[in-house]
Amino acid sequence: MNDGNAADRVIQDLRRAAAAAAPGTQLPSVRELTARHQASPVTVAEAIRQLVAEGLIEARPGRGTFVAAKPDELRAPDLSWQTVALGPGRPGEEEMQALLALPPAGAIPLSGGYLDADLQPAAALGAALARAARQPASWQRGPAEGRPDLRAWFAREAGTGLRADDMVICPGGQAALSTALRALTAPGDTLLVESPTYLGALAAARAAGLRVVPVPADADGVRPDQLAAAFARTGARLFYCQPLYANPHGATLAVHRRARVVEAVRDAGAFLIEDDYARDLTIDGPAPPPLAADDLDGHVVYLRSLTKSAAPELRIAAIGARGPAGARLRVARLLDDLFVAGPLQQATLELVTAPAWARHRRALHTALRTRRAALLTALRRHLPELAQQPVPRGGLHLWVRLPDGTDDAAVAAAAAAEGVIVFPGRPWYAAEPPAPHLRLTYAAAPPDRMDEAVRRLARALRAGTNP
């Protein structure tokens, strides 16, 4: 028996049958084809597999083979029903996607909230992760609230009097913030925020069903008088704040306002979420201690992340609070994702307790100072009218005021067309923005690219303001 010829005969037979029949028609069985063409079952099965791969027929286990639908006869999927089932999208989702989008090839990024790859301690991270992976204990399930030694490190670093038992490890600052909003509020409650404030906080609050009310901030941080008035007017019980190098505007809460802010929170019987994301991003002088350091009665919920100061993929943060609030945070984290991966926790501990971590922080301060200076110099050269801005003493961003009447979103779009990525100021406001701004990040591009980046931005700004 010539199996090669037999296979050809089976294939031709099935082709003719499929061409003459409607889609879904059952074809001869393997037994019938074996007898008809005097071929072995293996030969018939191989012929069927070939035609299935071509899309001519389809095999249904336990039922046989059938004529496949032709490509031009396949019905296009109709997903329109999902529009009704899902309802309206949540405000802020598109802006968050745009903020986290990777820059196109060849573009110079002056946007984003993470360190340029050259600033990340990649070697130290790799070594820490390798050591953690070799330790069997890293792969064992630990406490749901996180490793005690890592929680103790976060508590010591905060310098707030918080204990290890008050802290819970989270997979990044955004997850910690989302947990805190759900744990400490109910849908329909009011959240007070600085104006402007972190875009991710606005998105998380709206996703939690909260009413967001902005409180004015200036170069000295949030205004205590306006904060007290907002508590009285809204009955809010929660205020989200970044007292150190606030994102996006870079202000640090002034010394003369710190006690008054905490007093306003205390008088309202409320909580303050202190997002201390930039503790490792100081450039000029020592950073003031966290607000939580002076909080004895559990009004301040303290959040600290390592993602901004290390690498985007080091999704490790901690959030802590005293009393029943801390217990609620721990339960909420448990319901979210049970626990953070043990190897990542161990690698983080290996990183922050090694001498390389202190060296990284010192090098980072120097590098951020150099990049900030390069961006400021480029602004003075190409856009002097925008160079008179408050200079943050740390963090990653400049908050640049644009001329009145400028469409900041249009400028950002024009800048992208010129090959430089910036982010408009409008999405950082919970209500109407009082003026147009751009957030320019000096940590995402090397200093020798700053001049070209601002030159491109100047072209885009001229195009946007000269119709």
BAFI-504540 format. One line per 8 residues: number of its first residue (from 1); their letters; for each residue x, y, z of C-alpha. Coordinates in pm, 1 decimal. Example, Ala and Ser with C-alpha at 12.3 -4.5 7.8 and 13.67 -1.06 7.14 Angstrom:
<recs>
1) AS) 1230.0/-450.0/780.0 | 1367.0/-106.0/714.0
</recs>
This chain:
<recs>
1) MNDGNAAD) 0.0/0.0/0.0 | 133.5/340.0/-94.2 | 45.2/559.2/201.7 | 158.6/874.9/20.3 | -89.3/821.0/-261.6 | -356.0/712.6/-12.2 | -312.8/1036.8/183.0 | -351.0/1237.4/-138.8
9) RVIQDLRR) -667.1/1047.3/-222.7 | -816.3/1114.8/121.7 | -729.9/1483.7/99.8 | -880.3/1523.2/-246.9 | -1190.1/1332.2/-144.1 | -1244.7/1557.8/158.0 | -1176.1/1871.5/-45.0 | -1445.0/1774.1/-296.7
17) AAAAAAPG) -1691.3/1688.0/-21.7 | -1627.5/2014.1/164.2 | -1661.6/2221.5/-154.7 | -1997.5/2066.8/-233.0 | -2148.5/2086.6/115.4 | -2265.6/2367.7/338.6 | -2063.8/2473.8/644.7 | -2138.2/2245.2/938.2
25) TQLPSVRE) -2207.2/1939.9/720.7 | -2062.5/1624.5/869.8 | -1796.2/1452.6/656.5 | -1719.8/1078.7/623.0 | -1578.8/915.8/932.9 | -1221.3/791.4/970.2 | -1345.8/429.8/944.4 | -1531.7/503.9/621.2
33) LTARHQAS) -1235.2/687.2/467.2 | -1000.3/403.9/569.6 | -1212.8/148.1/390.6 | -1284.3/365.8/87.6 | -920.8/454.2/16.8 | -752.8/142.4/159.5 | -546.0/370.0/385.7 | -432.2/321.2/742.1
41) PVTVAEAI) -612.3/513.2/1020.9 | -284.7/702.6/1084.2 | -277.8/819.7/719.8 | -640.6/931.9/734.2 | -583.1/1115.4/1062.7 | -282.0/1294.9/916.3 | -483.8/1403.1/610.7 | -757.5/1538.2/836.9
49) RQLVAEGL) -501.7/1730.7/1046.6 | -366.4/1894.3/731.3 | -710.6/2013.0/620.8 | -794.6/2132.5/970.9 | -473.4/2339.7/967.6 | -583.4/2489.8/635.6 | -916.4/2586.8/788.9 | -1113.4/2377.1/537.2
57) IEARPGRG) -1263.4/2139.1/789.8 | -1297.5/2127.0/1166.0 | -1266.4/1830.4/1397.5 | -1505.8/1795.4/1689.2 | -1373.0/1538.0/1938.8 | -1614.7/1251.1/1986.6 | -1840.9/1368.3/1704.6 | -1636.7/1358.2/1382.6
65) TFVAAKPD) -1525.9/1607.9/1118.8 | -1735.2/1884.2/965.8 | -1713.2/2140.7/688.2 | -1568.5/2460.1/834.0 | -1723.6/2799.1/775.4 | -1547.1/2994.2/503.1 | -1376.6/3316.4/617.1 | -1609.9/3533.7/413.2
73) ELRAPDLS) -1908.1/3354.8/566.8 | -1802.3/3413.3/927.7 | -2018.8/3666.0/1106.7 | -1834.7/3969.6/1235.0 | -1860.2/3988.1/1614.7 | -2114.5/4235.1/1749.4 | -1983.1/4377.1/2076.7 | -2215.2/4676.5/2083.9
81) WQTVALGP) -2424.9/4518.5/2361.1 | -2135.9/4577.7/2601.3 | -2186.6/4954.1/2577.4 | -2527.1/4916.5/2742.1 | -2418.5/4649.9/2990.7 | -2111.7/4837.7/3112.6 | -2262.4/5184.3/3135.0 | -2051.6/5501.9/3136.2
89) GRPGEEEM) -1676.9/5484.1/3187.7 | -1514.6/5617.6/3503.9 | -1370.5/5968.9/3484.6 | -991.1/5977.3/3484.8 | -929.2/5637.0/3328.3 | -819.9/5775.3/2991.3 | -588.3/6027.7/3157.6 | -425.0/5753.8/3365.8
97) QALLALPP) -369.5/5543.6/3054.6 | -212.6/5842.9/2879.7 | 8.1/5916.9/3179.8 | 139.8/5559.2/3190.9 | 180.3/5517.4/2814.2 | 534.3/5448.7/2697.9 | 678.9/5726.6/2478.4 | 705.2/5651.9/2105.5
105) AGAIPLSG) 1043.9/5556.3/1967.9 | 1256.8/5865.7/1910.4 | 1046.8/6094.6/2129.9 | 1201.0/6275.2/2427.1 | 995.7/6212.0/2742.6 | 927.6/6509.0/2969.6 | 635.5/6322.5/3116.8 | 577.4/6017.0/3330.0
113) GYLDADLQ) 634.4/5963.9/3698.9 | 926.7/5722.8/3711.1 | 1303.2/5740.3/3695.6 | 1487.9/5710.0/3368.3 | 1646.4/5364.7/3337.4 | 1991.2/5522.1/3385.2 | 1887.6/5639.2/3733.3 | 1751.4/5307.5/3855.7
121) PAAALGAA) 1968.4/5082.1/4076.6 | 1932.2/4794.4/3832.4 | 2244.2/4605.0/3943.7 | 2151.8/4627.3/4311.2 | 1793.1/4525.1/4234.2 | 1909.2/4226.6/4030.8 | 2149.3/4113.2/4300.0 | 1882.0/4150.0/4570.0
129) LARAARQP) 1627.6/3955.5/4368.5 | 1878.8/3679.7/4295.3 | 1960.4/3644.5/4665.0 | 1591.7/3641.7/4756.3 | 1510.4/3378.1/4495.2 | 1769.2/3141.1/4643.1 | 1619.1/3156.1/4991.1 | 1351.7/2887.1/5041.0
137) ASWQRGPA) 1176.4/3101.5/5301.5 | 1101.4/3362.0/5033.6 | 864.3/3119.1/4867.7 | 673.9/3028.6/5182.7 | 353.4/3205.5/5272.0 | 412.3/3474.3/5532.1 | 179.5/3705.9/5724.9 | -91.2/3860.8/5509.0
145) EGRPDLRA) 9.7/4208.0/5624.8 | 366.0/4153.1/5504.2 | 703.2/4042.2/5639.6 | 759.0/4173.9/5994.3 | 1116.1/4283.0/5918.3 | 1010.1/4479.5/5609.7 | 723.1/4641.9/5798.8 | 966.4/4731.8/6075.1
153) WFAREAGT) 1198.2/4895.2/5820.9 | 915.4/5110.9/5684.5 | 811.2/5204.6/6038.9 | 1166.8/5308.3/6132.9 | 1216.2/5503.2/5811.1 | 897.4/5698.9/5870.9 | 1030.8/5825.6/6202.8 | 673.7/5866.2/6314.3
161) GLRADDMV) 634.9/5639.8/6611.7 | 439.6/5394.4/6400.2 | 522.7/5035.2/6487.2 | 574.0/4739.3/6257.3 | 232.2/4611.1/6366.4 | 73.8/4934.1/6241.7 | 204.2/4884.2/5887.3 | 82.0/4669.6/5598.6
169) ICPGGQAA) 281.3/4596.5/5282.7 | 108.8/4679.0/4952.7 | 191.3/4618.3/4583.3 | 275.5/4982.7/4511.3 | 154.8/5321.8/4626.4 | -148.9/5328.5/4397.9 | -278.0/5002.6/4545.5 | -215.5/5134.9/4896.6
177) LSTALRAL) -406.9/5452.7/4818.0 | -700.4/5266.1/4666.2 | -713.3/5042.0/4972.6 | -711.0/5338.8/5209.3 | -994.1/5513.8/5025.9 | -1213.6/5203.6/5037.7 | -1124.4/5118.4/5397.0 | -1187.3/5464.2/5539.1
185) TAPGDTLL) -1487.3/5578.6/5334.6 | -1813.4/5458.1/5185.5 | -1946.7/5538.5/4836.6 | -2096.1/5885.6/4834.9 | -1858.8/6021.5/5101.0 | -1651.0/6332.7/5038.5 | -1275.0/6333.8/4990.9 | -1085.1/6660.1/5023.7
193) VESPTYLG) -776.0/6698.6/4805.5 | -518.0/6966.6/4735.1 | -574.5/7159.4/4414.9 | -403.6/7052.2/4197.3 | -330.6/6699.6/4315.6 | -205.1/6360.2/4204.0 | -404.0/6234.8/3906.8 | -404.5/5877.6/4040.1
201) ALAAARAA) -570.5/5992.4/4362.4 | -852.4/6155.7/4166.7 | -902.2/5841.0/3958.1 | -899.4/5613.0/4264.5 | -1143.9/5834.9/4451.3 | -1389.4/5842.1/4163.2 | -1359.0/5466.5/4118.7 | -1450.0/5431.1/4487.4
209) GLRVVPVP) -1762.4/5641.1/4433.4 | -1638.2/5939.6/4633.7 | -1725.1/6304.9/4587.2 | -1398.5/6493.1/4539.4 | -1372.9/6850.7/4668.3 | -1057.1/7055.3/4594.8 | -883.5/7274.3/4854.1 | -660.4/7556.6/4723.5
217) ADADGVRP) -283.9/7514.8/4751.4 | -0.3/7755.4/4672.5 | 379.1/7758.6/4687.0 | 361.2/7681.2/5062.3 | 127.7/7385.7/5019.8 | -236.8/7349.4/5109.3 | -398.4/7651.0/5277.1 | -504.5/7561.1/5633.2
225) DQLAAAFA) -783.9/7821.0/5646.5 | -939.0/7683.4/5328.3 | -896.6/7327.3/5455.3 | -1083.2/7405.6/5776.6 | -1357.0/7577.2/5577.2 | -1386.8/7277.1/5345.0 | -1424.1/7038.1/5639.5 | -1694.5/7260.0/5790.5
233) RTGARLFY) -1882.0/7302.5/5461.9 | -1875.1/6940.2/5342.5 | -1863.3/6733.5/5659.6 | -1576.1/6535.8/5503.6 | -1384.0/6291.2/5718.7 | -1083.8/6235.3/5490.5 | -817.9/6459.9/5333.5 | -556.3/6335.3/5085.1
241) CQPLYANP) -231.2/6529.8/5091.9 | 128.3/6516.7/4963.1 | 312.9/6747.2/5206.4 | 655.0/6680.2/5049.3 | 721.1/6783.9/4684.6 | 356.2/6745.7/4591.8 | 280.4/6595.9/4252.9 | 229.1/6782.6/4020.0
249) HGATLAVH) 313.0/7129.4/4155.7 | 618.1/7040.9/4366.7 | 529.9/7245.7/4675.8 | 635.5/7140.6/5024.5 | 401.0/7222.4/5310.8 | 561.3/7518.1/5488.6 | 671.7/7486.9/5850.5 | 425.8/7751.8/5967.3
257) RRARVVEA) 135.3/7558.3/5813.3 | 209.0/7206.0/5934.0 | 53.1/7231.3/6279.4 | -246.4/7425.0/6145.8 | -319.1/7156.9/5884.2 | -309.0/6878.9/6142.2 | -523.3/7092.3/6374.8 | -787.0/7137.8/6103.8
265) VRDAGAFL) -797.9/6760.7/6051.9 | -817.1/6694.1/6425.2 | -1090.2/6951.5/6485.2 | -1298.4/6788.0/6211.6 | -1256.3/6442.1/6365.5 | -1109.9/6336.9/6032.0 | -820.4/6143.7/5880.1 | -536.2/6274.4/5667.0
273) IEDDYARD) -375.8/6036.5/5415.5 | -12.5/6149.8/5397.1 | 132.1/6028.6/5066.6 | 506.8/6044.1/5129.7 | 599.5/5920.1/4782.8 | 900.7/6154.7/4743.6 | 1087.4/6092.3/5070.1 | 1392.1/5966.3/4873.3
281) LTIDGPAP) 1376.5/6238.1/4605.3 | 1520.0/6531.7/4799.5 | 1750.1/6762.8/4600.6 | 1805.3/7075.1/4812.7 | 1869.4/7036.8/5184.1 | 1711.3/6792.5/5428.2 | 1345.5/6707.8/5394.5 | 1113.4/6790.9/5685.2
289) PPLAADDL) 979.7/6495.1/5882.9 | 643.5/6345.3/5790.6 | 329.6/6497.1/5939.5 | 270.6/6160.3/6100.4 | 574.4/6223.6/6320.8 | 371.8/6472.7/6529.2 | 46.7/6275.8/6526.8 | -21.6/6100.0/6856.3
297) DGHVVYLR) -392.9/6037.4/6821.9 | -410.2/5845.5/6494.8 | -541.1/6113.4/6258.7 | -262.9/6065.6/6000.9 | -257.9/5759.1/5774.8 | 97.0/5727.9/5644.7 | 180.3/5596.3/5295.8 | 535.1/5538.2/5168.8
305) SLTKSAAP) 632.8/5385.7/4833.3 | 970.0/5275.9/4694.9 | 859.8/5263.9/4332.1 | 941.3/5627.5/4250.9 | 1289.1/5615.4/4402.8 | 1394.3/5273.1/4273.4 | 1221.1/5133.5/3963.9 | 868.1/5114.5/3820.9
313) ELRIAAIG) 854.8/4737.2/3862.9 | 948.7/4743.6/4233.0 | 583.2/4746.4/4329.9 | 634.2/4775.0/4704.3 | 480.8/5027.5/4940.8 | 359.3/5035.7/5298.1 | 66.1/5209.9/5460.1 | 18.0/5248.5/5831.4
321) ARGPAGAR) -226.2/5386.1/6084.4 | -287.3/5355.5/6455.6 | -592.7/5205.0/6616.4 | -904.9/5071.5/6441.5 | -810.1/5254.7/6119.9 | -498.4/5040.2/6092.2 | -703.6/4725.7/6149.1 | -939.6/4825.6/5869.3
329) LRVARLLD) -649.3/4884.6/5634.5 | -508.8/4539.4/5704.6 | -843.8/4371.4/5641.9 | -897.3/4568.1/5320.5 | -556.9/4463.6/5187.0 | -635.9/4101.2/5268.3 | -956.3/4119.3/5065.3 | -779.1/4285.3/4772.1
337) DLFVAGPL) -505.2/4034.6/4694.9 | -435.7/3823.7/5007.1 | -66.0/3920.1/5027.4 | 228.9/4060.1/4834.0 | 465.6/3808.6/4673.4 | 724.9/3688.2/4923.9 | 1027.0/3694.7/4689.6 | 956.3/4059.5/4604.7
345) QQATLELV) 927.9/4150.6/4972.4 | 1252.6/3970.3/5053.0 | 1429.8/4131.0/4757.7 | 1312.0/4473.1/4875.0 | 1447.7/4410.4/5222.3 | 1776.3/4288.3/5072.5 | 1794.0/4609.3/4867.8 | 1714.8/4870.6/5132.5
353) TAPAWARH) 1937.1/4715.4/5400.3 | 2242.8/4686.2/5173.6 | 2510.1/4959.9/5146.6 | 2416.2/4996.1/4779.4 | 2085.4/5157.4/4877.7 | 2250.5/5450.0/5055.5 | 2487.5/5495.3/4762.0 | 2192.1/5492.8/4521.3
361) RRALHTAL) 2010.5/5761.5/4717.9 | 2315.8/5988.2/4721.2 | 2373.5/5938.2/4348.9 | 2004.8/5997.9/4278.6 | 2008.1/6332.8/4458.7 | 2301.6/6447.6/4246.6 | 2151.5/6321.0/3921.3 | 1813.0/6483.5/3986.0
369) RTRRAALL) 1983.2/6815.0/4065.0 | 2174.7/6795.0/3736.0 | 1864.5/6714.6/3533.9 | 1654.0/6980.1/3702.6 | 1922.7/7238.3/3626.3 | 1941.2/7124.3/3263.4 | 1566.2/7163.9/3220.8 | 1564.6/7507.8/3383.1
377) TALRRHLP) 1856.0/7621.1/3166.2 | 1677.9/7502.8/2852.9 | 1360.3/7686.5/2953.9 | 1554.1/8009.2/3009.1 | 1715.7/7971.9/2665.8 | 1416.0/7873.9/2452.8 | 1108.9/7971.9/2656.9 | 1218.6/8252.0/2890.2
385) ELAQQPVP) 858.9/8357.5/2944.9 | 797.3/8019.3/3114.7 | 1119.2/8007.3/3316.0 | 994.4/8218.4/3607.4 | 841.0/7927.0/3792.9 | 873.7/7814.2/4156.7 | 1156.7/7560.2/4167.9 | 1073.2/7254.1/4378.4
393) RGGLHLWV) 1335.6/7145.5/4631.3 | 1284.2/6782.9/4534.8 | 1060.9/6543.1/4348.3 | 1053.0/6478.6/3975.2 | 857.1/6761.0/3813.7 | 832.4/7127.9/3723.5 | 483.5/7280.9/3719.2 | 495.2/7531.8/3435.7
401) RLPDGTDD) 235.7/7807.4/3407.8 | 133.4/7880.5/3048.1 | 7.0/8216.0/2917.2 | -359.8/8287.4/2983.6 | -586.0/8151.9/2714.1 | -347.5/7874.0/2612.2 | -503.0/7534.0/2553.1 | -266.8/7308.8/2748.3
409) AAVAAAAA) -409.3/6990.0/2597.0 | -353.9/7128.8/2246.2 | 4.1/7223.3/2336.3 | 68.2/6871.4/2464.6 | -69.1/6725.2/2140.9 | 142.8/6961.6/1931.2 | 449.1/6875.9/2140.0 | 392.0/6504.8/2076.5
417) AEGVIVFP) 384.7/6579.7/1703.6 | 722.0/6753.9/1747.5 | 863.3/6449.7/1926.3 | 857.0/6562.6/2289.0 | 608.3/6418.5/2539.1 | 461.5/6651.0/2802.8 | 144.8/6629.2/3010.8 | -125.5/6898.1/3032.1
425) GRPWYAAE) -223.9/7042.9/3367.0 | -600.5/7018.2/3333.2 | -645.9/6654.5/3450.4 | -468.8/6725.8/3781.3 | -756.3/6945.9/3900.5 | -1069.2/6810.1/4065.3 | -1263.2/7111.6/3934.1 | -1204.3/7385.3/3677.4
433) PPAPHLRL) -833.6/7476.5/3652.6 | -762.0/7841.6/3738.0 | -489.7/7863.0/3472.4 | -326.5/7644.1/3206.2 | -17.7/7445.7/3306.6 | 216.1/7174.8/3185.2 | 383.7/6917.8/3407.5 | 742.2/6871.8/3289.3
441) TYAAAPPD) 935.5/6577.0/3428.4 | 1313.4/6615.5/3452.5 | 1379.9/6258.0/3568.8 | 1271.2/6072.3/3255.7 | 1525.1/6200.1/3000.4 | 1905.0/6249.8/3016.5 | 2031.8/6603.6/3076.1 | 2194.5/6627.2/2733.2
449) RMDEAVRR) 1848.9/6589.0/2574.1 | 1680.2/6867.0/2772.1 | 1781.6/7147.4/2537.6 | 1645.4/6969.3/2231.6 | 1329.2/6872.4/2421.7 | 1251.6/7231.7/2516.9 | 1339.1/7353.8/2167.6 | 1073.9/7118.1/2031.1
457) LARALRAG) 831.4/7229.2/2302.7 | 889.3/7591.9/2203.3 | 791.2/7510.5/1843.3 | 479.0/7335.3/1967.6 | 385.7/7625.0/2193.7 | 427.6/7875.9/1910.6 | 210.3/7656.7/1689.6 | -54.9/7633.9/1958.9
465) TNP) -70.8/8006.0/2032.5 | -36.8/8139.9/1675.5 | -329.4/8009.4/1470.8
</recs>
